[in-house]
Amino acid sequence: MIEPRHPQISIRRQCELVGLNRSTFYYMPAQESDLNLHLMRLIDEQYMKTPFYGWPRMTAYLRRPPHEYKVNHKRVQRLMQKMGLQAIYPKPRTSIAAKGHKVYPYLLRNLAITRPNQVWSADITYIPMLRGFMYLVAIIDWYSRYVLAWQLSNTLDGLFCLDTLDLALAQAQPDIFNTDQGAQFTALAFTSRLETAGIRISMDGRGRALDNVFIERLWRSVKYEHVYLYEYTRVPELEKGLHEYFAFYNHERPHQSLSYQTPAEVHSAGLCRPIVP
């Protein structure tokens, strides 16, 4: 009924035309074959351990014991592209930037970050489920590691990134907003929202996932401390679980790098603790 990649009509408009609430549409996880879902789970877990693996090494990993899957590199490459994964060393990206988008410089190199709301960053990650998968976007404050907003989606159409940005900007506004060069963040609708608010835009170099290091660490925490521990079958259950986890992450979980304070404590206090990326 709804075509996620319709060339002319957005998902928002398609839902309006058929009388379907857009949130109801997003409550259906994206689908793949059972074998591909299993391979994606293995790829995701291994990538959290070795983010420098591209599709050649990941293919070799799946072919070797203990897995020994007879998979060709084209399948692994396609699945990693679908998951939005790339090796951290400079190489062609699996996610394609928006056509003709403005190239923004990386502004955080050697920048001392000394207060909350000086720098925010955003990223998208793949979330495995028992019978499907979702995408999760989050916006994090670099200084305090506080998660300002997050949303789930079963497509990479960019609308859920805009919704998440609006939720974050309703709370505060950063001086600099950093992302990778994925199409969701290079799209004119996203960058113009930031520029209209007077926010400077910073973008990672191609193939440099570690330029966005703090949100990459957030993904490891979310997955190892929560997602991998549960076999979610329905999106509402996943969403409820993530609500609980992010509340725990922000308000209860002490961080060693924050002198064992919580992100919420540091974000509200604005303690002077310079960070240099």
N, C-alpha and C positions, 0 to 999 in steps of 0.2 A: 504493500500500500504506500509506504513512504520510501522514496529513493534517496539514500544518503548522499549520493554523488550526482544528483540531478544537475545538468549544466546551466539551468536557468532559474529554478525555483528553490529557494532555501528551505531547509528543514522546518524552520519556524513557520514559513508561509504554507508549506505542505500540510503541517499539522493544523493550521487554521482552516484550510480548505476542507479537510476531512473531519473537522470537529474533534480533533485529538489534542489533549493537553500535551505540551512538549515534554514535560517531566515524565509523563506516562511512557512516551516513546523511549526515553533514555533509561527507563527501568527494565528494558530488555537487553541482556548482555549480547555483545557481538559474538558471532559463531564461527567456529572452524571445525574440521573433522576431529574426532577423538584423538587420533594419532598426532595431528598437528598441535592440538591443545597440550598434549603431554610433552611434545618437543619444545613448545614455547615455554612451558614451565621449567624444563631443564635448562634451556638457554637463559632464561631470566635469572635462575638461581646461580648459574655459573658466572653470568655477567656481573652480578653483585660482588663476586669474589675476584674476578679477573676482567675489569672493564677495558683492558687493552686488547681483548680478543675481538677480532673482526670475524667475518664469515668463514675465512679459510681455517683459522684455528678452532672456531666453534664447530665447524663440520668435522674436523679431526677429533675433537673432544667427544662428539656424539657417536663417532664410528668406533672409538676405542673402548675397552672394558672400563667400567662394568656395563655400559649401555649397549654398545655394539649395534647401533642402528645403521641400516644400509641406506643412508640418506645422501643425496647428491648436493653439491654446493648451491645449486639454484634454489632448492627448497629452503635451505638454511638462510640464504641471502634474502629471499622473499619474506620469511617469517621475521627475521631481524628488522627488516624494513618496516613491516607491519607493526612491530613492537616499538619502533622508534629508537633502536639501539645502534650504536656506532662505537668503534674503537676510539680510545682517547687520543691516540697520536694523530697528527695531521694527515687527513686523507679525504677523498670525496665523501660528502655526507649522504646518508641514506634518506634523510628528510630534505625535501626540496624547498628552498625559500620561495616566497611569493615572486612571481615574474615581475621583473622591473622594479623590485623594491629598492628603496634607498639603503645604501650601505652605511651602517653606523659603526663608529670605532668602539673598541673595548676601553672603557674609562677607568677600570678598577686596578690596573697594574700599578703597584707601589703606592696606591692611595691609602692613607691612614683612615680607617673607619672608626670614629670615636663616639658615636651616639646613635640611638634608635632613629629610624626613619631617614637615615642618610642614604642607605642603599637597600632596595628591595630586589629580589630576583624571582623569576617564575620558571617552571619547567613542567613537562608532562612525562608520566611514566605509565607503563603497562601493569595492570593488576589482574593476575590470574584468578579464575573462578573454576568451580568444579565442572561446569558445562558451558563455558564461554569465557569472556574477558571484558574488561572495561579499561578506560583510560582515566587517569587521575591527574589533575593540574593543581598546583599549589603555588602560593605566593608567600615568600619568607623574608623576614627582616634579617639582613646579614649580621648586624651587630648583636642582636639578642637571640637569634635563631627562632624567633617567635613566628608561628604560622598564622598569617593574617586572614587568609581565606583559601578555600579549596572547593573543587567540584568534580563530580564524576560525569563521564559521557561514554557512549558506545561508538562514537565517531570522532574523527579529528577535524570537524568542520570549522572550528575556531569560535563558534558562538559561546561554548562553555568557558573559553578563556576570557572572552569579553565580560561575561557575567561575573566571573571570579574577580576580574580587575575592578568592576564596579563595586563589589562587596568590600574589597580592600580599600578602595579610595573613599568609601563612605566612612571609614574609621580614621584615616590620616592620609598623608601624602609624602612620598620620598623625594629626595633631591635627584637621585639617579635610579633608573629601573633597568636591570640587567637580564637578558635572556639569551638563548641560542638563536640561530638564524632559521629556525623552523617557520613554515608558512603561516602558522597560527599567530606568531609574534611579529613577523615582518609584514603582515597584511596591513593595508592602509587604515582599516577600521581600528586596529589595535594601536598602531603607532600614533595615529592622529588623536586618539583619546589621551595618550600621554602628553603629546606636544601641546595640545590645547590647554592642559593643566599646568604647563610650564615645567614638566619633568624631563630631565635629560635622559636620553636613551643610550644604553650601552649594550653591545652585542659581542658574544664570544667569537673568537676566531674559528674558522672552519675546522671541524674535527677536534676541537679543544673542549671536550666535556668538562675537564677539570677547571676551566675558567669559571664555571658555575659550581664550585666545589661544595659549598655549604648545602645547597639543595640536593646535590648528589648524596651527601651524607644523610640527609633527611630520608631519602628514598630507601637507603639501606636499613635505617631504623624502622621505618614503617613496615617494610617487608619482613625483616627477620624477627621483629618484636610483635608483629600482629598478623599480617596477611598470610605468611607461610604457615602460621600456627592453626589457621582455620580453613575449612573447605566450604567456602560460601557458595550457595547454589542460587540465591536470589539477590538482586541488586538492592532492594530495601534493607535486607539483612547486612549486606556489605556496607551500605551507607551508614546504618546505625552503628556498626562496629567501628568505622572510621571516625564518626563523631566522638565516640568514647575514647578512641586512641588519641586523637588530636587534643582533646581536653586534657588527657593524662600527659601527653607530650609537652603541652604549653604550661600546665599549672602544677604538675606533680613530679615530673621526671627531671632530676638534677643532672646538669651537664658538667663534666670535668672541665671543659674549656671555659665554662662560666663560673669557675670557682665553686662548683657544686650548688649553684643556684638554678632556679627554673627559668626558662625563657620569659615567662610572664613577669617574674620578679625583676629581671634585668631590663625588660622592655619598659616597664612602668617606672623604674628608678632611674634609668639612663646612666648607669654607673660608668665612670671613665675607665675604659679598658680598650686602648687602641688596637685595631686589627689591621694588618697590612697583608693583602692578598698575595 
